[in-house]
Every structure is written in C-alpha cells, then in structure tokens.
Amino acid sequence: MEEQEDRRYEEVTGEIDRYSTRTSSSIFEDNIRSLTQSEAGECLHTLGKCDSGLGYAYLGLNASNKGLTDVTIVPTFKYVLYVNVSGNRLTTEALGVLSSMKYLLMLQADRNQLSSAELDPMPYLQLIFLLSFNSIVPSNVSLQILTLNENKLESTLGISHKRLERLELNHNNIEEVTLSPYDLESLMILELRGNVLTTTNGIFFPRLTRLYLAANQIEKVEGLEILVNLQVLHLRSNKISSLDGFDSRCARLSYLNLRDNEITRISELEKLDCLPALETLIILENPATADREAEEESAYRHVVLAMLPNLARIDKDPVLYEERKQAKEFRKQMLRDGTTFVDLDINFFSAR
C-alpha cells in the first residue's frame, strides 16, 4: 500500500522529475554556486497558455542536482508553477527567495542543507493557467505541495501555507511535531518517515487523510482522536508495544501498518475494534506474531479475525470466506468456554 501510494505520487510529480539531471552535487566545491539566467532557461519545461490570452509561459523549472547555493534568478520566471531544486546545497535563507513566487503550486527541495522549514507564506494565485494537457489550475490556490526530505531539519516550526495539501519532511532529525492547524488548514497528506519522533501527539489536522510515520522511535500512540478523516496510517518500524491510543473517532481509518514494532501480546489487537472502517492490518515482525510455524499461521489469522471480523486483509494476504467462517466459529467457542483473548496470550502463543 505504501509503495502504491508513492508510485501514484510519482506519477503526479513525474513531469518535474523527468527533467532531473543525475549529476551528484558532491562533485562541486564548497563555494558559491549561483544558477545563471542561461542555465535557468535550460531548466524550464512544460509550456502552458495563460488564460488571459496574453501568451504562453513555461510552468515548470527543474534545477535539481547542480550543487547550487543560490537560486535568486528563479523568481524572475514569474509564471512558473512547479519548482524542483532538490539535490543542491541550499540553506533555508537561500530557499527563502522562492517565497516571492506568487504562482507557485509545488516546491521540491529535498536533499539540501536546510536547518529550518520556516518559509514565508506563498501568496494566492491570481491568474488561471490552461496547461498543455488541458487541465485548469484554479484561480484561488497557492503552494499545494512542499517536499523537504533529507535535509537537516530539527523542527517543524515556521511552516505556514494555508492551502498546502501535501507536506513531506522525511529523513530529517525532527523530534517533535509543532505544526499549527491554523497555518496548515488544508493539509491532507503528511510524511515524517525516518525522523526521531517518540509520539504521535501534536498532529492536529482534521482534514488529514494519510499519515506516514514509519522508521521513527514512536513508543506511544496518542492524539489521534482529532484525525477524523484519516484513512491511511503508517507506523512501521517504531517501538510501539501498546495500542491504547486508538480512538473510535478515527471512523474512516481503513489501512493500518504496525509492522516491525514491539507488540508482545496478541490481545493488544483487540483494542483496534474501535475502528469501524479498518480493513487492512499489517502486523508482521512483531514479537507476538513472528516466527510462526505453518500450522500456527492459520490459527493466528483466525484469532486476529475473531477480534477484528471486518478485516479484509491481514498482512500480505486477503481474508478468505472460509477463514472468516472459521474465525466466527472460533469466537463462538471462546464465548462458550469463557475464554478471553488475554488468555490466548498465555495459553496459545506461548506454546510456540
């Protein structure tokens, strides 16, 4: 699922990435490297027509992987909607010059030397452009996608773009989420993979639909009750042992990845019964579910289904009709025997 989401995003942003050069910025010396007017002209792509009928303009500029420290020239191309300056040596101050681009919809600045994500808010778009592939950019939008992956960010302070829909801060050194819901009121997708977060708290965005927090140091799930529109939650490769923090107000959460955490008791999964829309659950590589023999695999799936009968997929495999039927019978037998899922922690899985 995570890989599929990434592929879909690459399809959207591929118009920019297709023009990326593959030259590593490491070959450049530690001196000032400014993007020149002529170089910038070569970086332009995707010709579009201005809706006012005044003529054509390039809508994309890709200046990635050039070892740049200065992109002051970029805002002079005032009609550009999409800018990619990934793989350079830009600091937060150097990137700040792009804040003056009033038509900017998407900014990619991965793999630079940003120590802060604090950029001035992007002004509202005032003109309508008709792109070369005949899709219309609405007249009342501003920056919608911001990617600052693989930089040196330690804080999320200062990110304030009211129309931003997707924010990527993967593989930085962020310890705490301090994003304001008032400054990012349109945010729908947030990526914070590969940071050093210890909790899910601090993410207060009611419109959020996808949240990616894999490969952090999260020990505690909390603060999810505000995420009433959340559909996809990735918590893979963290340090979660308790599932107490899930809340029935996450009524749309349908996909949950808990792979490679520290869940030692299978009965913890019963706490997910509060999620009415949950269909896919990934729990591989947890102490409670690891190293199963072939005959235990079937019993394990029956136990999970008995706890969470609405699941359509467990780990890599879809739930079969026969499995669902057997899980239902298993649950009835538990009721007759007076057995709880906590009892299974001791009697069933400890027998391995």
TORKOL-4160 file (C-alpha; in steps of 0.2 Angstrom, whole numbers, padded with zeros to 4 digits, m for minus):
352
<pt num="1" X="0000" Y="0000" Z="0000"/>
<pt num="2" X="0014" Y="0012" Z="0005"/>
<pt num="3" X="0023" Y="0008" Z="m0011"/>
<pt num="4" X="0007" Y="0010" Z="m0021"/>
<pt num="5" X="0004" Y="0027" Z="m0014"/>
<pt num="6" X="0022" Y="0033" Z="m0018"/>
<pt num="7" X="0020" Y="0027" Z="m0036"/>
<pt num="8" X="0004" Y="0037" Z="m0038"/>
<pt num="9" X="0013" Y="0052" Z="m0031"/>
<pt num="10" X="0027" Y="0050" Z="m0043"/>
<pt num="11" X="0015" Y="0049" Z="m0057"/>
<pt num="12" X="0009" Y="0066" Z="m0052"/>
<pt num="13" X="0026" Y="0074" Z="m0050"/>
<pt num="14" X="0034" Y="0065" Z="m0064"/>
<pt num="15" X="0033" Y="0080" Z="m0076"/>
<pt num="16" X="0046" Y="0088" Z="m0065"/>
<pt num="17" X="0057" Y="0073" Z="m0061"/>
<pt num="18" X="0058" Y="0068" Z="m0079"/>
<pt num="19" X="0069" Y="0083" Z="m0082"/>
<pt num="20" X="0081" Y="0079" Z="m0067"/>
<pt num="21" X="0099" Y="0078" Z="m0071"/>
<pt num="22" X="0108" Y="0064" Z="m0062"/>
<pt num="23" X="0124" Y="0073" Z="m0058"/>
<pt num="24" X="0128" Y="0072" Z="m0039"/>
<pt num="25" X="0131" Y="0088" Z="m0030"/>
<pt num="26" X="0145" Y="0081" Z="m0021"/>
<pt num="27" X="0157" Y="0085" Z="m0036"/>
<pt num="28" X="0155" Y="0104" Z="m0033"/>
<pt num="29" X="0167" Y="0113" Z="m0021"/>
<pt num="30" X="0161" Y="0122" Z="m0006"/>
<pt num="31" X="0160" Y="0139" Z="m0014"/>
<pt num="32" X="0145" Y="0149" Z="m0020"/>
<pt num="33" X="0136" Y="0142" Z="m0035"/>
<pt num="34" X="0123" Y="0153" Z="m0042"/>
<pt num="35" X="0110" Y="0147" Z="m0055"/>
<pt num="36" X="0113" Y="0159" Z="m0070"/>
<pt num="37" X="0100" Y="0166" Z="m0082"/>
<pt num="38" X="0105" Y="0155" Z="m0096"/>
<pt num="39" X="0106" Y="0139" Z="m0085"/>
<pt num="40" X="0089" Y="0143" Z="m0078"/>
<pt num="41" X="0082" Y="0145" Z="m0096"/>
<pt num="42" X="0088" Y="0127" Z="m0100"/>
<pt num="43" X="0079" Y="0121" Z="m0084"/>
<pt num="44" X="0062" Y="0127" Z="m0090"/>
<pt num="45" X="0049" Y="0114" Z="m0096"/>
<pt num="46" X="0030" Y="0112" Z="m0099"/>
<pt num="47" X="0024" Y="0126" Z="m0110"/>
<pt num="48" X="0007" Y="0132" Z="m0105"/>
<pt num="49" X="m0005" Y="0146" Z="m0110"/>
<pt num="50" X="m0011" Y="0160" Z="m0099"/>
<pt num="51" X="m0029" Y="0160" Z="m0098"/>
<pt num="52" X="m0029" Y="0179" Z="m0100"/>
<pt num="53" X="m0024" Y="0176" Z="m0118"/>
<pt num="54" X="m0008" Y="0186" Z="m0116"/>
<pt num="55" X="0003" Y="0172" Z="m0122"/>
<pt num="56" X="0012" Y="0157" Z="m0117"/>
<pt num="57" X="0024" Y="0154" Z="m0102"/>
<pt num="58" X="0034" Y="0139" Z="m0095"/>
<pt num="59" X="0026" Y="0132" Z="m0080"/>
<pt num="60" X="0040" Y="0121" Z="m0073"/>
<pt num="61" X="0058" Y="0124" Z="m0068"/>
<pt num="62" X="0069" Y="0109" Z="m0063"/>
<pt num="63" X="0086" Y="0114" Z="m0057"/>
<pt num="64" X="0090" Y="0098" Z="m0047"/>
<pt num="65" X="0107" Y="0091" Z="m0043"/>
<pt num="66" X="0118" Y="0105" Z="m0048"/>
<pt num="67" X="0127" Y="0110" Z="m0032"/>
<pt num="68" X="0118" Y="0126" Z="m0031"/>
<pt num="69" X="0119" Y="0138" Z="m0016"/>
<pt num="70" X="0110" Y="0152" Z="m0024"/>
<pt num="71" X="0093" Y="0152" Z="m0034"/>
<pt num="72" X="0089" Y="0170" Z="m0034"/>
<pt num="73" X="0086" Y="0170" Z="m0053"/>
<pt num="74" X="0072" Y="0158" Z="m0051"/>
<pt num="75" X="0058" Y="0171" Z="m0046"/>
<pt num="76" X="0061" Y="0181" Z="m0061"/>
<pt num="77" X="0052" Y="0167" Z="m0071"/>
<pt num="78" X="0036" Y="0173" Z="m0063"/>
<pt num="79" X="0023" Y="0161" Z="m0071"/>
<pt num="80" X="0032" Y="0145" Z="m0065"/>
<pt num="81" X="0020" Y="0134" Z="m0055"/>
<pt num="82" X="0032" Y="0119" Z="m0051"/>
<pt num="83" X="0050" Y="0121" Z="m0045"/>
<pt num="84" X="0062" Y="0107" Z="m0041"/>
<pt num="85" X="0078" Y="0112" Z="m0033"/>
<pt num="86" X="0082" Y="0095" Z="m0025"/>
<pt num="87" X="0100" Y="0089" Z="m0023"/>
<pt num="88" X="0108" Y="0105" Z="m0021"/>
<pt num="89" X="0117" Y="0114" Z="m0006"/>
<pt num="90" X="0103" Y="0127" Z="m0002"/>
<pt num="91" X="0101" Y="0134" Z="0015"/>
<pt num="92" X="0085" Y="0140" Z="0022"/>
<pt num="93" X="0089" Y="0158" Z="0018"/>
<pt num="94" X="0094" Y="0153" Z="0000"/>
<pt num="95" X="0077" Y="0144" Z="m0002"/>
<pt num="96" X="0068" Y="0159" Z="0005"/>
<pt num="97" X="0069" Y="0169" Z="m0011"/>
<pt num="98" X="0056" Y="0157" Z="m0019"/>
<pt num="99" X="0043" Y="0164" Z="m0006"/>
<pt num="100" X="0041" Y="0179" Z="m0018"/>
<pt num="101" X="0034" Y="0167" Z="m0032"/>
<pt num="102" X="0015" Y="0171" Z="m0031"/>
<pt num="103" X="0010" Y="0157" Z="m0043"/>
<pt num="104" X="0020" Y="0143" Z="m0035"/>
<pt num="105" X="0010" Y="0127" Z="m0033"/>
<pt num="106" X="0023" Y="0114" Z="m0029"/>
<pt num="107" X="0041" Y="0116" Z="m0022"/>
<pt num="108" X="0053" Y="0101" Z="m0021"/>
<pt num="109" X="0069" Y="0105" Z="m0011"/>
<pt num="110" X="0074" Y="0088" Z="m0005"/>
<pt num="111" X="0092" Y="0084" Z="m0001"/>
<pt num="112" X="0099" Y="0101" Z="0003"/>
<pt num="113" X="0106" Y="0109" Z="0018"/>
<pt num="114" X="0090" Y="0117" Z="0026"/>
<pt num="115" X="0091" Y="0118" Z="0045"/>
<pt num="116" X="0073" Y="0126" Z="0046"/>
<pt num="117" X="0057" Y="0124" Z="0036"/>
<pt num="118" X="0052" Y="0142" Z="0040"/>
<pt num="119" X="0047" Y="0150" Z="0024"/>
<pt num="120" X="0036" Y="0165" Z="0021"/>
<pt num="121" X="0018" Y="0160" Z="0016"/>
<pt num="122" X="0016" Y="0159" Z="m0003"/>
<pt num="123" X="0003" Y="0172" Z="m0009"/>
<pt num="124" X="m0013" Y="0167" Z="m0018"/>
<pt num="125" X="m0013" Y="0163" Z="m0036"/>
<pt num="126" X="m0022" Y="0177" Z="m0046"/>
<pt num="127" X="m0022" Y="0170" Z="m0064"/>
<pt num="128" X="m0029" Y="0155" Z="m0071"/>
<pt num="129" X="m0017" Y="0145" Z="m0082"/>
<pt num="130" X="m0023" Y="0132" Z="m0095"/>
<pt num="131" X="m0009" Y="0119" Z="m0095"/>
<pt num="132" X="m0003" Y="0110" Z="m0111"/>
<pt num="133" X="m0013" Y="0094" Z="m0106"/>
<pt num="134" X="m0029" Y="0104" Z="m0104"/>
<pt num="135" X="m0031" Y="0104" Z="m0085"/>
<pt num="136" X="m0035" Y="0121" Z="m0077"/>
<pt num="137" X="m0027" Y="0127" Z="m0061"/>
<pt num="138" X="m0040" Y="0136" Z="m0050"/>
<pt num="139" X="m0038" Y="0154" Z="m0048"/>
<pt num="140" X="m0038" Y="0154" Z="m0029"/>
<pt num="141" X="m0024" Y="0142" Z="m0024"/>
<pt num="142" X="m0006" Y="0144" Z="m0018"/>
<pt num="143" X="0008" Y="0132" Z="m0013"/>
<pt num="144" X="0000" Y="0115" Z="m0013"/>
<pt num="145" X="0015" Y="0103" Z="m0011"/>
<pt num="146" X="0031" Y="0105" Z="m0002"/>
<pt num="147" X="0044" Y="0092" Z="0000"/>
<pt num="148" X="0059" Y="0095" Z="0011"/>
<pt num="149" X="0065" Y="0077" Z="0013"/>
<pt num="150" X="0083" Y="0073" Z="0018"/>
<pt num="151" X="0089" Y="0089" Z="0024"/>
<pt num="152" X="0095" Y="0094" Z="0042"/>
<pt num="153" X="0078" Y="0100" Z="0049"/>
<pt num="154" X="0076" Y="0098" Z="0068"/>
<pt num="155" X="0060" Y="0107" Z="0070"/>
<pt num="156" X="0044" Y="0110" Z="0060"/>
<pt num="157" X="0042" Y="0127" Z="0066"/>
<pt num="158" X="0038" Y="0141" Z="0054"/>
<pt num="159" X="0029" Y="0131" Z="0041"/>
<pt num="160" X="0014" Y="0141" Z="0036"/>
<pt num="161" X="0005" Y="0139" Z="0020"/>
<pt num="162" X="m0014" Y="0139" Z="0022"/>
<pt num="163" X="m0018" Y="0130" Z="0005"/>
<pt num="164" X="m0004" Y="0117" Z="0007"/>
<pt num="165" X="m0011" Y="0099" Z="0004"/>
<pt num="166" X="0004" Y="0088" Z="0005"/>
<pt num="167" X="0020" Y="0091" Z="0016"/>
<pt num="168" X="0035" Y="0079" Z="0016"/>
<pt num="169" X="0048" Y="0080" Z="0029"/>
<pt num="170" X="0055" Y="0063" Z="0028"/>
<pt num="171" X="0073" Y="0058" Z="0034"/>
<pt num="172" X="0077" Y="0073" Z="0044"/>
<pt num="173" X="0080" Y="0075" Z="0063"/>
<pt num="174" X="0064" Y="0081" Z="0069"/>
<pt num="175" X="0060" Y="0076" Z="0087"/>
<pt num="176" X="0043" Y="0084" Z="0089"/>
<pt num="177" X="0028" Y="0090" Z="0078"/>
<pt num="178" X="0024" Y="0108" Z="0081"/>
<pt num="179" X="0014" Y="0112" Z="0066"/>
<pt num="180" X="m0001" Y="0123" Z="0068"/>
<pt num="181" X="m0018" Y="0118" Z="0061"/>
<pt num="182" X="m0022" Y="0136" Z="0058"/>
<pt num="183" X="m0007" Y="0138" Z="0047"/>
<pt num="184" X="m0009" Y="0122" Z="0038"/>
<pt num="185" X="m0028" Y="0121" Z="0037"/>
<pt num="186" X="m0029" Y="0112" Z="0021"/>
<pt num="187" X="m0016" Y="0098" Z="0024"/>
<pt num="188" X="m0022" Y="0081" Z="0019"/>
<pt num="189" X="m0005" Y="0071" Z="0017"/>
<pt num="190" X="0009" Y="0072" Z="0030"/>
<pt num="191" X="0025" Y="0062" Z="0028"/>
<pt num="192" X="0038" Y="0061" Z="0043"/>
<pt num="193" X="0046" Y="0045" Z="0039"/>
<pt num="194" X="0064" Y="0042" Z="0046"/>
<pt num="195" X="0064" Y="0056" Z="0060"/>
<pt num="196" X="0066" Y="0054" Z="0079"/>
<pt num="197" X="0048" Y="0056" Z="0085"/>
<pt num="198" X="0043" Y="0047" Z="0100"/>
<pt num="199" X="0025" Y="0050" Z="0100"/>
<pt num="200" X="0011" Y="0053" Z="0088"/>
<pt num="201" X="0004" Y="0068" Z="0098"/>
<pt num="202" X="0005" Y="0085" Z="0090"/>
<pt num="203" X="m0003" Y="0081" Z="0074"/>
<pt num="204" X="m0019" Y="0091" Z="0074"/>
<pt num="205" X="m0026" Y="0091" Z="0056"/>
<pt num="206" X="m0044" Y="0086" Z="0054"/>
<pt num="207" X="m0043" Y="0086" Z="0035"/>
<pt num="208" X="m0028" Y="0074" Z="0036"/>
<pt num="209" X="m0031" Y="0058" Z="0026"/>
<pt num="210" X="m0014" Y="0050" Z="0025"/>
<pt num="211" X="m0001" Y="0050" Z="0039"/>
<pt num="212" X="0017" Y="0042" Z="0036"/>
<pt num="213" X="0027" Y="0040" Z="0052"/>
<pt num="214" X="0037" Y="0024" Z="0048"/>
<pt num="215" X="0055" Y="0022" Z="0055"/>
<pt num="216" X="0054" Y="0034" Z="0070"/>
<pt num="217" X="0056" Y="0030" Z="0088"/>
<pt num="218" X="0037" Y="0031" Z="0092"/>
<pt num="219" X="0033" Y="0022" Z="0109"/>
<pt num="220" X="0016" Y="0029" Z="0112"/>
<pt num="221" X="0001" Y="0031" Z="0101"/>
<pt num="222" X="m0009" Y="0047" Z="0106"/>
<pt num="223" X="m0019" Y="0062" Z="0100"/>
<pt num="224" X="m0027" Y="0053" Z="0085"/>
<pt num="225" X="m0045" Y="0057" Z="0090"/>
<pt num="226" X="m0044" Y="0074" Z="0081"/>
<pt num="227" X="m0039" Y="0065" Z="0064"/>
<pt num="228" X="m0057" Y="0061" Z="0060"/>
<pt num="229" X="m0054" Y="0060" Z="0041"/>
<pt num="230" X="m0038" Y="0049" Z="0042"/>
<pt num="231" X="m0039" Y="0034" Z="0031"/>
<pt num="232" X="m0021" Y="0028" Z="0030"/>
<pt num="233" X="m0009" Y="0027" Z="0045"/>
<pt num="234" X="0009" Y="0020" Z="0043"/>
<pt num="235" X="0018" Y="0016" Z="0059"/>
<pt num="236" X="0030" Y="0003" Z="0053"/>
<pt num="237" X="0047" Y="0001" Z="0062"/>
<pt num="238" X="0044" Y="0010" Z="0078"/>
<pt num="239" X="0044" Y="0005" Z="0096"/>
<pt num="240" X="0025" Y="0003" Z="0099"/>
<pt num="241" X="0020" Y="m0010" Z="0112"/>
<pt num="242" X="0003" Y="m0004" Z="0117"/>
<pt num="243" X="m0012" Y="0000" Z="0106"/>
<pt num="244" X="m0021" Y="0010" Z="0119"/>
<pt num="245" X="m0021" Y="0027" Z="0109"/>
<pt num="246" X="m0033" Y="0022" Z="0095"/>
<pt num="247" X="m0050" Y="0030" Z="0096"/>
<pt num="248" X="m0067" Y="0027" Z="0088"/>
<pt num="249" X="m0067" Y="0045" Z="0081"/>
<pt num="250" X="m0055" Y="0039" Z="0068"/>
<pt num="251" X="m0070" Y="0032" Z="0060"/>
<pt num="252" X="m0063" Y="0032" Z="0042"/>
<pt num="253" X="m0046" Y="0023" Z="0046"/>
<pt num="254" X="m0046" Y="0009" Z="0034"/>
<pt num="255" X="m0027" Y="0005" Z="0032"/>
<pt num="256" X="m0015" Y="0002" Z="0047"/>
<pt num="257" X="0003" Y="m0003" Z="0046"/>
<pt num="258" X="0011" Y="m0009" Z="0063"/>
<pt num="259" X="0024" Y="m0020" Z="0055"/>
<pt num="260" X="0041" Y="m0021" Z="0065"/>
<pt num="261" X="0036" Y="m0014" Z="0081"/>
<pt num="262" X="0036" Y="m0021" Z="0099"/>
<pt num="263" X="0019" Y="m0029" Z="0102"/>
<pt num="264" X="0022" Y="m0044" Z="0113"/>
<pt num="265" X="0004" Y="m0048" Z="0116"/>
<pt num="266" X="m0009" Y="m0054" Z="0103"/>
<pt num="267" X="m0023" Y="m0047" Z="0114"/>
<pt num="268" X="m0017" Y="m0029" Z="0111"/>
<pt num="269" X="m0025" Y="m0030" Z="0093"/>
<pt num="270" X="m0042" Y="m0031" Z="0101"/>
<pt num="271" X="m0040" Y="m0013" Z="0105"/>
<pt num="272" X="m0042" Y="m0009" Z="0087"/>
<pt num="273" X="m0060" Y="m0015" Z="0087"/>
<pt num="274" X="m0065" Y="0003" Z="0090"/>
<pt num="275" X="m0060" Y="0007" Z="0072"/>
<pt num="276" X="m0076" Y="0003" Z="0062"/>
<pt num="277" X="m0068" Y="0005" Z="0044"/>
<pt num="278" X="m0052" Y="m0004" Z="0047"/>
<pt num="279" X="m0050" Y="m0017" Z="0033"/>
<pt num="280" X="m0031" Y="m0019" Z="0031"/>
<pt num="281" X="m0020" Y="m0023" Z="0046"/>
<pt num="282" X="m0001" Y="m0026" Z="0044"/>
<pt num="283" X="0007" Y="m0033" Z="0060"/>
<pt num="284" X="0022" Y="m0044" Z="0053"/>
<pt num="285" X="0038" Y="m0044" Z="0063"/>
<pt num="286" X="0031" Y="m0041" Z="0080"/>
<pt num="287" X="0036" Y="m0052" Z="0094"/>
<pt num="288" X="0018" Y="m0058" Z="0096"/>
<pt num="289" X="0016" Y="m0063" Z="0078"/>
<pt num="290" X="0034" Y="m0068" Z="0072"/>
<pt num="291" X="0042" Y="m0085" Z="0069"/>
<pt num="292" X="0026" Y="m0095" Z="0067"/>
<pt num="293" X="0025" Y="m0112" Z="0060"/>
<pt num="294" X="0014" Y="m0116" Z="0045"/>
<pt num="295" X="0000" Y="m0124" Z="0056"/>
<pt num="296" X="0001" Y="m0109" Z="0068"/>
<pt num="297" X="m0002" Y="m0096" Z="0053"/>
<pt num="298" X="m0019" Y="m0102" Z="0051"/>
<pt num="299" X="m0023" Y="m0101" Z="0069"/>
<pt num="300" X="m0015" Y="m0084" Z="0071"/>
<pt num="301" X="m0026" Y="m0077" Z="0057"/>
<pt num="302" X="m0042" Y="m0085" Z="0065"/>
<pt num="303" X="m0038" Y="m0076" Z="0081"/>
<pt num="304" X="m0035" Y="m0059" Z="0073"/>
<pt num="305" X="m0051" Y="m0061" Z="0063"/>
<pt num="306" X="m0061" Y="m0066" Z="0079"/>
<pt num="307" X="m0055" Y="m0050" Z="0087"/>
<pt num="308" X="m0057" Y="m0039" Z="0071"/>
<pt num="309" X="m0071" Y="m0048" Z="0060"/>
<pt num="310" X="m0072" Y="m0033" Z="0047"/>
<pt num="311" X="m0054" Y="m0035" Z="0041"/>
<pt num="312" X="m0052" Y="m0039" Z="0023"/>
<pt num="313" X="m0033" Y="m0041" Z="0023"/>
<pt num="314" X="m0021" Y="m0047" Z="0036"/>
<pt num="315" X="m0003" Y="m0044" Z="0032"/>
<pt num="316" X="0001" Y="m0049" Z="0014"/>
<pt num="317" X="m0015" Y="m0060" Z="0011"/>
<pt num="318" X="m0033" Y="m0056" Z="0009"/>
<pt num="319" X="m0046" Y="m0064" Z="0020"/>
<pt num="320" X="m0054" Y="m0079" Z="0013"/>
<pt num="321" X="m0073" Y="m0083" Z="0015"/>
<pt num="322" X="m0068" Y="m0100" Z="0024"/>
<pt num="323" X="m0056" Y="m0091" Z="0036"/>
<pt num="324" X="m0070" Y="m0079" Z="0041"/>
<pt num="325" X="m0082" Y="m0093" Z="0044"/>
<pt num="326" X="m0069" Y="m0102" Z="0054"/>
<pt num="327" X="m0065" Y="m0086" Z="0064"/>
<pt num="328" X="m0083" Y="m0084" Z="0068"/>
<pt num="329" X="m0084" Y="m0102" Z="0075"/>
<pt num="330" X="m0069" Y="m0099" Z="0085"/>
<pt num="331" X="m0076" Y="m0084" Z="0093"/>
<pt num="332" X="m0092" Y="m0093" Z="0097"/>
<pt num="333" X="m0082" Y="m0107" Z="0105"/>
<pt num="334" X="m0072" Y="m0094" Z="0115"/>
<pt num="335" X="m0089" Y="m0087" Z="0122"/>
<pt num="336" X="m0095" Y="m0105" Z="0127"/>
<pt num="337" X="m0078" Y="m0109" Z="0136"/>
<pt num="338" X="m0077" Y="m0092" Z="0144"/>
<pt num="339" X="m0060" Y="m0089" Z="0136"/>
<pt num="340" X="m0054" Y="m0071" Z="0133"/>
<pt num="341" X="m0040" Y="m0065" Z="0121"/>
<pt num="342" X="m0029" Y="m0061" Z="0136"/>
<pt num="343" X="m0030" Y="m0080" Z="0140"/>
<pt num="344" X="m0023" Y="m0083" Z="0122"/>
<pt num="345" X="m0008" Y="m0073" Z="0126"/>
<pt num="346" X="m0003" Y="m0086" Z="0139"/>
<pt num="347" X="m0010" Y="m0102" Z="0133"/>
<pt num="348" X="m0010" Y="m0101" Z="0114"/>
<pt num="349" X="0005" Y="m0092" Z="0108"/>
<pt num="350" X="0017" Y="m0096" Z="0122"/>
<pt num="351" X="0016" Y="m0114" Z="0116"/>
<pt num="352" X="0027" Y="m0109" Z="0101"/>
